[in-house]
Amino acid sequence: MAALILFGGGGDLAMRMLLPSLYFLDHDGLLPAGLKIIGAARSEETAEQYVAKVREAVQPRAEADGAWDEASWARLAARLDYLAVDATDPESLKPLKARCGDGEVTSFLAVSPSLFGRIVTAMKAAGLAEKNCRIVLEKPVGRDLKSFLEIDDAVAHAFDERQVFRIDHYLGKETVQNLIALRFGNAIFEPLWNNLTVDHVQITVGETVGVGDRWPYYDEYGALRDMLQNHMLQLLCLVAMEPPSDLDPDSVRNEKVKVLRSLRPITPEEADRVTVRGQYVAGVVEGESARSYDEERGQPSDTETFVAIRADIDNWRWAGVPFFMRTGKRLPEKRTEIVIQFKPVPHSIFGHGERGDIYDNRLVIELQPEEDISLSVMNKKPGLDQRMQLQPIQMSLSWGQDGKDAAPPRRRIAYERLLLDALHGDSTLFVRRDEAEQAWKWVDEVADGWNCRDCRPLDYAAGTWGPEAADLLLSRTGRKWNTQ
């Protein structure tokens, strides 16, 4: 019998994301037969109390998606168990090992990364790191390359690399996986996916929320380490990587590592020119007043809540094509998107203005608030005007196979895919150690450049798209951020 252990099983991540994901998987008949799910945490409570708490967390989410039914809940509830443990103590973990039996054991560490080293050491001593075991590590692992290596060395002492699943929930999003299908499952895109036809690429992860009471964590990491080091660099890799030989996990991850190794280092001398740090001050977001970061924190801080960076990939495919990335808190809207901006036609036969402006083709991969892939193309305006008039149109490339009126499938929680893959031992959508090392190495260079140049965060009003310098990052190259 297989078992899934949720360390931190009563915490926010487990209740808000992991357990609802497991409910949906069970509802859809996708969980392995006989899988036992064991919550493990410090709080003293019975299994019955834990099951009741899980129901309180899962039922509203499932009802909102129209997927709640008592039969599905009964199946999940029958799988659930709970054990109060000190995860850093081998003796405390031995009863947990006994409850797992002799089948495959997948352990998800939904706890502070600062505890990872001590927990995996205790797991090894308690027999929870055997060959039939896997471990899933929630990001961020470390706050720089040095701390990452310290934690990961402890993990490597207990588990082989094939047993380690470093999770980045962005890779579980349907549209991110669809990017792989779009690029490598169609003959029309790959010949255009290079510096001959692509002008530049934009990656935006915008959030309207502030840091709030999460400031102790955020003050240690900031936007650079919290978002860019993992989510955004992973998206960049999927856009820029060469076609893998197949979909074997290592084939895909080998190509991603090549991209990270090709990133041009950002030296201290270039930090001011190609990076922007920002921190939100008081403003208005979605019609409501928003406090500054310093007010939320209670005292001044140099932590950045906004980052914009120009990245260059020094290889044959992408030489000369800038990749612009930006992420921030307290922005005007919640938006996560990848924009592939193509070059203009070499010569317009339509003139300028009188027949309508010609807009360059643009492929937009939207991850949130909705998931969609759209391509902008120029089209003739309908009508009998003898002077051909042009207009841009948006072609949606998502969910079209069942007809334009078909409802899209339920929007899955990203953790559903990743939990299922971890249970089946498929590491394709997880981050390999050398990937994480290369990402930290590049991000550390950015942070070192800021420190050397004393690049303090620039103010931006809550409800705006960051400091003006972020717009200048593109405008001085003749480009601008996507606003559609």
Beta strands, then each sheet from edge to edge (+ up, - down):
strand 1: 3-7
strand 2: 36-41
strand 3: 80-84
strand 4: 105-109
strand 5: 133-138
strand 6: 164-167
strand 7: 198-206
strand 8: 275-281
strand 9: 283-285
strand 10: 288-290
strand 11: 306-312
strand 12: 322-328
strand 13: 335-342
strand 14: 362-368
strand 15: 372-380
strand 16: 390-396
strand 17: 458-461
sheet 1: 3+ 2+ 1+ 4+ 5+ 6+
sheet 2: 16+ 15- 14+ 13- 7+ 12+ 11- 8+ 17+
sheet 3: 9+ 10-
end
